[in-house]
Amino acid sequence: MSSRYRTLYLRALSAGGLPQVAPEDLRLIRSALAEGDDVGDERGLPALTEAAARWSTTEANRFFEIYASPAAGRTATEQQEMTRRVLRNCAPLALSAGAWLQWIPSPGNSETEPVLRTLSLYTADVGVGVPLADRGSEYRALLRRHGIAEEQPGVRLASSEYVEGFSFRLPALLLTMSRRPEACLPVLLGADLCLRTVGLLPPLAAALRADGGDDKEREALDLGGPRPGTEHTGRELSLAAVQAYLREQENLADPAAGATAARRLLGGFRWALHETRLFSERLRRETALSRHPDYGVWRLIHARARQAAVYHSRFKLAGRPLAEWFTDVGTGPKPFLTALAKSRLVRPGNPDASPLLGSLIGPNGPMFRIFTDEEIAVLRRWIALLPEEGSVLHPAADGADPHPDLHHAQADWHAQGTDLASGPAEPSEAPLPRAEPTPRSLGPAAARAAYRSLLGRMDSPALRDFAHAYATRWLTRSEYAMHRAPEQLPPRWDRENGLREWLARAHDRHAESFQQGEAPLPSREELVDSTLQLAPLIMIDGGWLQGFTDYRLASSRAGHFLFRTYWDELGNGELELNHPRIYRTLLRDMGIDLPPTASPEFTAWPALRDDAFTLPVFWLSISRFPETFMPEILGLNLAMELSGVGGSYRDARVALRHHGFSTQFVDLHNTIDNVATGHSAWAADAIDSYLADLPGTFGTGEEADAWDRIRLGHRSLNPPGGRIAEWYAALRDRRRADRKRRPTPASRI
């Protein structure tokens, strides 16, 4: 039941991303982009946006004409079924609205204006700070209101016989490119602006208009509209991100590279408009075709043919075993439907008297509960309309096939997707960049060598293996002598009170330690050196949470706390509040002008020691597996956010003030990490939310194991050192790596 695009769509939904882009995936992307280029549209951005907006309005009106035009046997129920068809086919894109931006931010680019502008747009899409407030959840509520079960982006939606193959093409390509933002950034930004300009998908706009939906509902589903709590519309935020990107490209040392980026951005806009047009036009044709009196029953037969062929070898229809009819559905609807309509199972025009809908499906019948209520309604309508002109019992006078369009449409019912040019396409752009070479060892020197590779989203099997091995070894070392470690989480989670009470006590201990004695002031040289050695860590502030930019995690019950924290660490879109930029300014005040974090020069900076990269690489490694290491990340996040509150930040502030340096960085963290309403509180609430949901996810009995893993993650911020701990980790990490970690379904966390 899976086409190329359905399969690609499912693969791209994974929060772990695509370990590598398969050659066939590249061909799909390049062929699709080439189709967009072939439209011959050379207009600039203002003209393109105007054309997209104009087309959207016109197409919505054309689509609504299908609802407004009379049709035989049209009832309110049939009108609702047409609306459900539109809603289902818009679901692959609408349930992931904005998800194509999910991996654009990364620790290596989090100081740049284009990324921060894009992140501002994305946070509005996911409803930052509120669980299940993403645009997809708005659409999910609409599906539920219409009784549609395929409400989650995943296997059930991708395998649904009610969703056409072509409906997965655009979301599959967008989501796949979202997992390779380094290579696809300008295309994604251009495509995003196009979709924001189109706004409400025309088929959806027509369906909501026919359904009588209110303006509030339409605004909530409009990609270009405002979101609750935002001052700007999605269209305005998208345009701001595009303009920031184009400004950055104009300032490049290589003008040709800037021109190429601008061309690719416009190409992304044209491609998305081309794809949206194709989707809407094909869905419009399918929706118009659904008015054919034989459409519903033939679609039902086609969907059930494979299974039905197994059970109907003895029953004869027009002299042939019914199983053979089911096997031959590829020949089209006319022979099968003619034979069925003339059989003893059907009384044309009288569904109540038809055995097919009587004793056969009754409580004592051989087909009891075979059909859903919705499918029974389809069969009733078909039988009722058989006497009407246009049905299979009323062929054309010239003997022509009354079902050519119906026969042609069933190609998409096979879920084969939209046809592309066969064979590999020539690349229209440079090949996707490769990940940096991956170190083979796991020591400090290897961490330094891997740091730059892990800063971006580009991946490879070797890099993933290194990241998993590094995180596993670090966690295994953190297990050593854990029962003797001070200031750890309690042995058991308090299900009645959660972590807030423990958090308050931990804060009191930090404050008491500070009040009992001041830490000795470091010399100026010591302060400058310690500040520099922290740079690989602070320049990726929040890096342990980068996996929670994933669309499904960013708005989940536990994950939304972590995404909100990540958003805060990067300054909520404000350049002057961006933590890496503030820290870079502090270093400049100290006379240190570090190169860009993602540059080779940063990692090679001679004054940085190898040990400065070990903890940052753990952050970056574990963050690549947000579902696999969910409990450990939750514990690490709590330790990280609590680490400086009450004492360490105040010690650092005293030292910075004493030597005449800005205290903005520590002042900011001392407030936003507070235990009442800040990051520390969110970290505790994330853990409580995760553990509270565990019984519903895995059943009872998983809480103790999850809590042990959270405690381990909490200790991993400061694992034991020394050779014994290293030997312990080396001996046990292989066994730990082999142990299957159970990922947490994103819909439940």
C-alpha positions in Angstrom: 0.0 0.0 0.0 3.1 2.2 0.0 4.3 4.3 -3.0 7.7 6.0 -3.3 6.3 9.1 -1.8 4.4 7.4 1.0 7.6 5.6 1.9 9.7 8.7 1.7 7.1 10.6 3.8 7.3 8.0 6.5 11.1 7.9 6.6 11.3 11.7 6.8 9.0 11.8 9.8 11.5 10.2 12.1 12.9 12.4 14.8 16.3 10.7 14.2 16.2 11.9 10.6 17.6 10.1 7.6 21.1 8.7 8.3 21.9 9.3 4.7 20.1 10.4 1.6 19.6 7.4 -0.6 20.3 7.8 -4.4 16.6 7.2 -5.2 15.7 10.0 -2.8 18.1 12.3 -4.5 16.6 11.5 -7.8 13.1 12.2 -6.6 14.2 15.6 -5.2 16.2 16.6 -8.2 13.5 15.5 -10.7 10.9 17.4 -8.8 13.0 20.6 -8.6 13.8 20.3 -12.3 10.0 20.2 -13.0 9.6 23.4 -11.1 12.4 25.0 -13.2 10.8 23.8 -16.4 7.8 26.1 -16.0 9.8 28.9 -17.5 8.8 31.5 -14.9 11.6 34.1 -14.6 9.7 36.6 -12.5 11.2 38.1 -9.3 10.0 37.6 -5.8 7.4 40.4 -5.7 5.7 39.2 -8.9 5.9 35.6 -7.8 4.2 36.3 -4.5 1.5 38.3 -6.2 0.9 35.5 -8.7 0.7 32.9 -5.9 -1.8 34.8 -3.9 -3.9 35.4 -7.0 -3.8 31.8 -8.0 -4.8 30.7 -4.5 -8.0 32.7 -4.5 -8.9 31.7 -8.0 -8.3 28.0 -7.4 -10.3 28.0 -4.2 -13.3 29.4 -6.1 -12.9 26.8 -8.8 -12.8 24.1 -6.2 -15.9 25.4 -4.5 -17.8 25.2 -7.8 -17.7 21.4 -7.4 -19.6 21.8 -4.1 -22.0 24.3 -5.6 -22.9 22.4 -8.8 -25.9 20.0 -8.7 -25.4 16.3 -8.8 -27.7 13.3 -8.9 -28.5 11.9 -5.5 -26.7 14.7 -3.6 -27.5 14.7 0.1 -25.9 16.3 3.1 -24.2 13.0 3.9 -22.6 12.8 0.5 -21.5 16.4 0.8 -19.9 15.6 4.1 -18.1 12.6 2.4 -16.7 14.9 -0.2 -15.4 17.2 2.5 -13.8 14.3 4.3 -12.1 13.3 1.1 -10.6 16.8 0.8 -9.6 16.9 4.4 -7.9 13.5 4.2 -5.9 14.5 1.2 -4.8 17.7 2.7 -3.7 15.9 5.9 -0.1 14.8 4.9 0.9 18.5 4.4 -1.4 20.1 7.0 -0.5 17.8 9.8 3.1 18.8 9.4 2.6 22.4 8.6 5.9 24.2 9.1 7.8 21.0 9.8 10.1 21.6 6.8 11.8 24.3 9.0 12.5 21.9 11.9 16.2 21.3 11.4 17.3 24.6 10.0 18.7 25.8 13.4 21.7 23.9 14.6 24.5 24.6 17.1 26.8 25.7 14.3 24.5 28.4 13.0 22.6 29.6 16.0 24.2 33.0 16.1 23.1 34.0 12.6 20.2 36.3 11.8 18.6 34.2 9.0 18.5 31.2 11.3 17.1 33.2 14.2 14.4 34.7 12.0 13.5 31.3 10.7 13.4 30.0 14.2 11.0 32.8 15.2 8.7 31.6 12.4 9.0 28.0 13.4 8.3 28.6 17.1 5.0 30.2 16.0 4.2 27.2 14.0 4.7 24.8 16.9 3.1 27.1 19.5 6.1 27.4 21.7 5.5 27.1 25.4 2.1 25.3 25.1 1.8 21.5 24.6 0.0 20.3 21.5 -0.4 23.8 20.2 1.2 23.3 16.8 -0.5 23.9 13.5 -0.8 20.2 13.0 -2.8 19.9 16.2 -5.2 22.5 14.9 -5.8 20.4 11.8 -6.0 17.2 13.9 -8.9 18.8 15.8 -10.6 19.5 12.4 -10.2 15.9 11.3 -11.7 14.6 14.6 -14.7 16.9 14.2 -15.4 15.2 10.9 -14.9 11.7 12.2 -11.7 11.0 10.4 -9.5 8.4 12.1 -6.2 9.1 10.2 -5.3 12.0 12.4 -1.6 11.3 13.1 1.2 11.7 10.5 2.5 8.2 10.4 1.9 4.7 9.2 -1.9 4.8 9.4 -2.1 7.9 7.3 0.5 6.8 4.8 -1.3 3.4 4.3 -4.8 4.9 4.1 -6.8 3.8 1.0 -8.7 7.1 1.3 -5.6 9.3 0.7 -4.3 9.5 -2.9 -0.6 8.9 -3.6 -0.1 12.3 -5.1 -1.1 13.9 -1.8 2.2 12.7 -0.3 4.5 14.1 -2.9 4.9 17.7 -1.7 5.1 16.9 2.0 7.5 13.9 1.4 9.9 16.1 -0.6 9.7 19.0 1.8 10.3 16.8 4.9 13.1 15.0 3.2 14.8 18.3 2.4 14.2 19.5 5.9 16.5 16.7 7.1 19.3 18.1 4.9 19.1 21.9 5.6 22.7 22.5 4.8 22.1 21.6 1.2 18.5 22.7 0.8 18.2 25.9 2.9 17.5 28.4 0.1 15.0 26.0 -1.5 13.2 25.5 1.8 13.0 29.2 2.5 11.6 29.9 -0.9 9.1 27.0 -0.7 8.1 28.2 2.8 7.4 31.7 1.6 5.3 30.3 -1.3 3.2 28.2 1.0 2.7 31.1 3.4 1.6 33.3 0.4 -0.8 30.6 -0.8 -2.1 30.6 2.8 -5.0 28.2 3.2 -4.7 25.4 0.7 -7.4 26.0 -2.0 -9.1 22.6 -1.6 -9.2 23.2 2.1 -10.5 26.7 1.7 -13.3 25.4 -0.5 -14.2 22.6 1.9 -14.3 24.9 4.9 -16.5 27.3 3.0 -18.9 24.5 2.0 -18.9 23.2 5.6 -19.8 26.5 7.0 -16.6 26.8 9.1 -16.1 30.1 10.9 -13.4 32.7 10.2 -11.5 31.7 13.4 -11.1 28.1 12.1 -9.9 29.3 8.7 -7.4 31.7 10.2 -6.0 29.0 12.5 -5.3 26.8 9.5 -3.9 29.5 7.2 -0.1 29.1 7.0 0.3 32.8 6.2 -1.9 34.0 9.0 -1.0 34.9 12.6 -0.7 32.5 15.5 -1.8 33.0 19.1 0.6 35.1 21.0 2.5 36.4 17.9 2.6 40.0 16.7 3.3 39.1 13.1 1.7 36.8 10.5 3.3 33.7 9.2 3.7 35.5 5.8 5.5 38.4 7.4 7.8 36.2 9.5 8.7 34.1 6.5 9.5 37.1 4.4 11.7 38.4 7.2 13.7 35.1 7.2 14.0 35.3 3.4 15.2 38.9 3.4 17.7 38.1 6.2 19.1 35.2 4.2 19.4 37.2 1.0 21.2 40.0 2.9 23.6 37.5 4.3 24.3 36.1 0.9 24.8 39.5 -0.7 27.6 40.1 1.9 29.5 37.0 1.0 33.0 37.4 -0.3 32.0 35.4 -3.4 29.3 37.3 -5.3 28.7 34.3 -7.5 27.8 32.2 -4.5 25.3 34.8 -3.3 23.7 35.0 -6.8 23.4 31.2 -6.8 21.7 31.1 -3.4 19.2 33.8 -4.5 18.5 31.8 -7.7 17.9 28.7 -5.7 15.6 30.5 -3.3 13.4 31.8 -6.2 13.6 28.3 -7.6 12.2 26.9 -4.4 9.3 29.3 -4.5 8.5 28.4 -8.1 8.8 24.7 -7.4 6.5 24.9 -4.4 3.9 26.8 -6.4 4.2 24.3 -9.2 3.7 21.4 -6.8 0.8 23.0 -5.0 -0.9 23.6 -8.3 -0.4 20.0 -9.3 -1.8 18.8 -6.0 -4.8 21.0 -6.0 -5.7 20.3 -9.7 -5.4 16.6 -9.2 -7.5 16.7 -6.1 -10.0 18.9 -7.8 -10.4 16.3 -10.6 -10.6 13.5 -8.1 -13.3 15.3 -6.1 -15.3 16.1 -9.2 -15.0 12.4 -10.2 -16.3 11.4 -6.8 -19.8 12.6 -7.9 -19.9 9.7 -10.4 -22.6 7.3 -9.1 -20.2 4.3 -9.4 -17.2 6.1 -7.8 -17.7 5.2 -4.1 -18.4 1.5 -4.7 -15.6 1.0 -7.1 -13.2 2.6 -4.7 -14.4 0.3 -2.0 -14.0 -2.8 -4.1 -10.6 -1.7 -5.2 -9.4 -1.1 -1.6 -10.6 -4.5 -0.4 -9.9 -6.6 -3.5 -6.7 -8.2 -2.3 -8.1 -9.5 0.9 -11.5 -10.4 -0.6 -9.9 -12.5 -3.3 -8.8 -15.0 -0.6 -12.3 -15.7 0.7 -14.7 -15.7 -2.4 -13.5 -18.5 -4.6 -16.8 -20.5 -4.4 -19.4 -17.7 -5.0 -20.1 -17.2 -8.7 -20.8 -13.9 -10.3 -21.9 -13.9 -14.0 -20.4 -17.4 -14.2 -17.0 -16.5 -12.7 -15.8 -17.1 -9.2 -16.0 -13.8 -7.3 -12.4 -14.2 -6.3 -11.4 -13.9 -10.0 -13.3 -10.6 -10.3 -11.4 -9.3 -7.3 -8.1 -10.4 -8.8 -8.9 -8.6 -12.1 -9.8 -5.2 -10.7 -7.0 -3.7 -12.7 -9.1 -4.1 -15.9 -11.4 -1.4 -14.7 -14.9 -1.0 -13.2 -17.3 -1.7 -16.0 -17.3 -5.5 -16.2 -17.3 -6.1 -12.4 -19.9 -3.5 -11.6 -22.2 -4.5 -14.4 -22.1 -8.1 -13.2 -22.6 -7.1 -9.6 -25.5 -4.7 -10.4 -27.3 -7.5 -12.4 -26.7 -10.2 -9.8 -29.1 -11.6 -7.2 -27.2 -9.6 -4.5 -28.6 -6.3 -5.7 -32.0 -4.8 -6.2 -31.4 -1.6 -8.2 -32.9 1.4 -6.6 -33.9 -0.5 -3.4 -31.0 -1.0 -1.0 -33.2 -2.3 1.8 -34.4 -5.2 -0.3 -30.9 -6.1 -1.6 -29.4 -9.2 0.0 -26.0 -7.6 -0.1 -27.1 -5.2 2.6 -29.5 -7.6 4.4 -28.8 -11.1 5.5 -25.3 -11.2 4.3 -24.1 -8.5 6.6 -26.5 -9.1 9.4 -25.5 -10.6 12.8 -25.9 -14.1 11.5 -24.5 -13.5 8.0 -21.1 -14.5 6.6 -20.1 -10.9 6.1 -21.1 -9.5 9.5 -18.8 -6.6 10.5 -16.9 -6.8 7.3 -18.0 -3.3 6.3 -17.8 -0.2 8.4 -20.9 2.1 8.7 -19.3 4.5 6.3 -18.8 1.7 3.7 -22.3 0.5 4.1 -23.5 4.0 3.4 -21.4 3.9 0.2 -23.0 0.6 -0.9 -26.5 1.9 -0.1 -26.0 5.0 -2.2 -24.7 3.0 -5.2 -27.6 0.7 -5.2 -30.1 3.6 -4.8 -28.6 5.4 -7.8 -28.4 2.4 -10.1 -31.7 3.4 -11.9 -30.3 6.9 -12.5 -28.7 7.9 -15.7 -24.9 7.7 -15.6 -24.7 4.5 -13.5 -23.2 1.3 -14.8 -26.7 0.1 -15.8 -27.0 3.0 -18.2 -24.1 2.8 -20.7 -23.7 5.4 -23.4 -25.7 4.9 -26.6 -22.5 4.5 -28.6 -21.3 1.8 -26.3 -18.4 3.8 -25.0 -16.9 3.0 -21.6 -18.7 5.1 -19.1 -15.8 4.8 -16.7 -12.6 6.0 -18.4 -11.8 8.6 -15.8 -12.6 6.2 -13.0 -10.3 3.6 -14.5 -7.6 6.1 -14.9 -7.9 7.5 -11.4 -7.4 4.1 -9.8 -3.7 4.3 -10.6 -3.4 6.6 -7.6 -5.5 4.2 -5.5 -2.6 1.8 -6.0 -0.6 4.3 -4.0 2.1 4.5 -6.7 2.3 8.3 -6.4 2.9 10.8 -9.2 5.0 9.5 -12.0 8.5 11.0 -12.5 10.8 10.8 -15.4 12.4 7.3 -15.3 16.0 6.9 -14.7 18.5 9.0 -12.7 18.2 12.7 -13.3 21.3 14.8 -13.8 21.9 17.0 -10.7 20.8 20.6 -11.2 22.9 21.7 -8.3 26.1 20.7 -6.6 26.0 17.3 -4.8 24.9 17.3 -1.2 27.9 18.1 1.2 29.4 15.1 2.9 29.9 14.9 6.7 33.4 15.5 7.9 35.6 12.4 8.5 34.8 10.7 11.8 37.4 9.9 14.5 37.7 6.2 15.5 38.6 6.7 19.1 36.5 8.3 21.9 39.1 10.3 23.8 39.6 14.1 24.1 41.5 14.4 20.9 38.8 12.5 19.1 36.2 14.8 20.7 38.0 17.8 19.3 38.2 16.3 15.9 34.5 15.4 15.9 33.2 18.7 17.3 32.8 20.5 14.0 31.2 17.5 12.3 28.6 17.4 15.0 27.7 21.1 14.9 25.5 20.7 11.8 22.6 18.4 10.8 24.6 16.6 8.1 24.9 13.0 8.9 26.5 9.7 7.8 26.5 6.2 9.1 30.0 6.6 10.5 29.1 9.9 12.3 26.0 8.4 13.8 28.0 5.4 15.0 30.6 7.7 16.6 27.9 9.9 18.2 26.1 6.9 19.6 29.3 5.3 20.9 30.5 8.5 22.4 27.2 9.1 24.2 27.0 5.5 25.4 30.6 5.5 26.7 29.9 8.8 28.6 26.7 7.5 30.1 28.4 4.2 31.1 31.2 6.1 32.8 28.5 8.1 34.6 27.1 4.9 36.1 30.4 4.2 38.0 29.9 4.5 41.8 26.7 6.3 41.3 25.4 5.2 44.7 28.2 7.3 46.3 27.7 10.4 44.2 26.6 13.5 46.0 23.6 15.7 45.1 22.0 13.1 42.9 18.3 12.7 42.2 16.4 10.5 44.8 16.3 6.7 44.3 12.6 6.8 43.4 10.4 9.4 41.7 7.6 10.8 43.9 4.5 10.2 41.9 2.3 12.3 44.2 4.5 15.4 44.4 6.8 15.2 41.4 10.1 16.9 41.4 9.2 20.5 42.4 9.8 19.9 46.1 13.2 18.2 45.5 14.1 21.1 43.2 13.4 23.6 45.9 15.6 21.7 48.3 18.4 21.5 45.8 18.2 25.2 45.2 18.4 25.8 49.0 21.6 23.7 49.2 23.2 25.7 46.4 22.3 29.0 48.1 23.5 27.8 51.5 26.8 26.7 50.0 27.3 30.2 48.5 26.4 31.9 51.8 28.7 29.7 53.9 31.8 30.9 52.2 32.9 32.8 49.1 34.9 31.0 46.5 38.4 32.3 46.1 38.7 34.9 43.4 40.6 33.8 40.4 43.3 35.9 38.9 42.5 37.8 35.7 44.6 35.3 33.7 42.8 32.4 35.3 39.4 34.0 34.7 40.2 34.7 31.1 41.5 31.1 30.5 38.5 29.4 32.2 36.1 31.6 30.2 37.9 30.6 27.0 37.9 26.9 27.8 34.2 27.1 28.2 33.7 28.6 24.8 33.2 25.3 22.9 30.4 24.6 25.4 28.7 28.0 25.7 28.9 28.7 21.9 26.5 25.7 21.6 24.3 26.7 24.5 21.2 24.5 24.5 23.0 22.1 22.2 21.9 19.0 24.1 18.3 19.9 23.2 18.7 20.4 19.4 16.8 17.1 18.8 13.7 18.8 20.2 13.4 21.1 17.3 11.8 18.1 15.6 8.1 19.0 14.9 6.6 16.1 16.8 8.8 16.6 19.8 8.7 20.4 20.0 5.0 20.5 20.9 4.7 17.2 22.8 3.7 17.0 26.4 7.3 16.7 27.7 9.2 17.9 24.7 7.6 21.4 24.6 9.4 22.3 27.8 12.7 21.4 26.3 12.0 23.2 23.0 11.0 26.3 24.9 14.3 26.1 26.8 16.2 25.8 23.6 14.4 28.8 22.2 15.3 30.8 25.3 18.9 29.9 25.1 19.0 31.3 21.6 17.4 34.6 22.7 13.8 34.1 21.5 14.8 35.4 18.1 16.4 38.6 19.5 20.0 39.0 18.4 21.0 41.0 21.4 19.7 38.2 23.7 21.3 35.3 21.9 23.5 33.5 24.4 26.3 32.6 22.1 26.5 36.1 20.8 26.6 37.5 24.4 29.4 35.1 25.3 31.3 36.1 22.2 31.1 39.7 23.2 32.4 38.8 26.7 35.4 37.1 25.1 36.1 40.1 22.9 36.1 42.2 26.0 38.8 39.9 27.3 40.8 40.4 24.1 39.8 37.1 22.5 38.2 37.3 19.0 37.2 33.7 18.3 36.4 32.7 14.7 32.9 31.4 13.8 32.0 28.3 15.8 31.5 26.1 12.7 34.7 27.1 11.1 37.9 24.9 11.1 39.8 27.8 12.7 37.6 27.6 15.8 38.4 23.9 16.5 42.0 24.5 15.7 42.3 27.6 18.0 45.6 26.9 19.7 44.6 28.3 23.2 41.7 25.8 23.4 42.7 22.5 25.0 41.4 19.1 23.9 39.5 18.7 27.2 37.4 21.7 26.4 35.6 19.7 23.7 34.7 16.5 25.7 31.5 17.7 27.3 30.3 19.7 24.3 30.7 16.6 22.1 28.7 14.6 24.6 25.9 17.2 24.3 26.1 17.1 20.5 26.2 13.3 20.4 23.3 12.6 22.6 21.2 15.3 21.0 21.2 13.4 17.8 19.1 10.6 19.4 16.2 12.5 21.1 13.9 9.5 21.2 16.5 6.8 21.9 18.0 8.8 24.8 14.9 10.7 25.9 15.2 9.8 29.7 18.9 10.6 29.8 18.4 13.9 28.0 15.6 14.8 30.5 18.0 14.2 33.4 20.9 16.0 31.8 18.7 19.0 31.1 17.7 19.2 34.7 21.3 19.0 35.9 22.3 21.6 33.3 19.7 24.1 34.2 20.2 23.8 37.9 24.0 23.7 37.8 24.5 27.4 38.3 21.4 28.6 40.0 22.0 30.0 43.5 25.8 29.7 43.7 27.9 29.1 40.7 26.4 32.0 38.7 26.9 34.3 41.7 30.5 33.2 42.1 31.1 33.9 38.4 29.4 37.3 38.7 31.7 38.3 41.6 34.8 37.3 39.6 33.7 39.1 36.4 32.8 42.3 38.3 36.0 42.2 40.2 38.1 42.2 37.0 35.9 44.7 35.2 34.1 42.5 32.7 30.4 42.4 31.7 28.2 40.2 33.9 25.3 40.0 31.3 25.8 36.4 30.5 25.7 35.1 34.1 23.0 37.6 35.1 20.8 36.4 32.3 21.2 32.7 33.3 20.7 33.4 37.0 17.2 34.7 36.2 16.0 32.5 33.4 17.2 29.3 35.0 15.3 30.0 38.3 13.5 27.2 40.1 10.1 28.8 40.3 9.3 29.8 36.7 12.5 29.4 34.7 14.4 26.7 33.0 15.0 24.6 36.1 11.3 24.5 36.8 10.5 23.6 33.2 13.2 20.8 33.4 11.4 19.3 36.4 8.0 19.6 34.8 9.3 17.9 31.7 10.4 14.9 33.7 7.1 14.8 35.6 5.1 15.0 32.4 7.2 12.2 30.8 6.9 9.8 33.8 3.2 10.6 34.3 2.6 9.5 30.7 4.6 6.3 30.8 1.8 3.9 32.0 -0.3 5.0 29.0 2.7 4.5 26.6 4.3 1.3 27.7 2.0 0.0 30.4 2.9 -0.4 34.1 6.3 -1.4 35.3 8.4 0.9 33.1 8.7 3.8 35.6 11.6 2.4 37.6 13.7 1.8 34.6 12.9 5.2 33.1 13.7 6.9 36.4 17.1 5.2 36.7 17.9 6.4 33.2 16.8 10.0 34.1 19.1 9.8 37.2 21.9 8.6 35.0 21.4 11.5 32.6 21.4 13.9 35.6 24.7 12.6 36.7 26.2 12.7 33.2 26.8 16.4 33.5 29.6 15.7 35.9 30.7 12.0 35.4 33.5 10.6 37.6 37.0 10.9 36.2 40.1 8.8 36.7 41.3 5.6 35.2 39.0 3.3 37.1 35.9 5.0 35.8 37.4 5.0 32.3 38.1 1.2 32.6 34.7 0.6 33.9 33.1 2.4 31.0 35.3 0.6 28.4 34.4 -2.8 29.8 30.7 -2.1 29.9 29.9 0.2 27.0 29.7 -2.5 24.4 27.1 -4.4 26.4 25.3 -1.1 27.0 25.4 -0.2 23.3 24.0 -3.6 22.4 21.1 -3.2 24.8 18.1 -2.1 22.9 16.8 1.2 24.2 13.1 1.6 23.7 12.3 4.9 22.0 9.3 6.9 23.3 6.5 7.4 20.8 6.4 11.2 20.1 2.6 11.3 20.3 2.7 10.3 24.0 5.5 12.5 25.4 
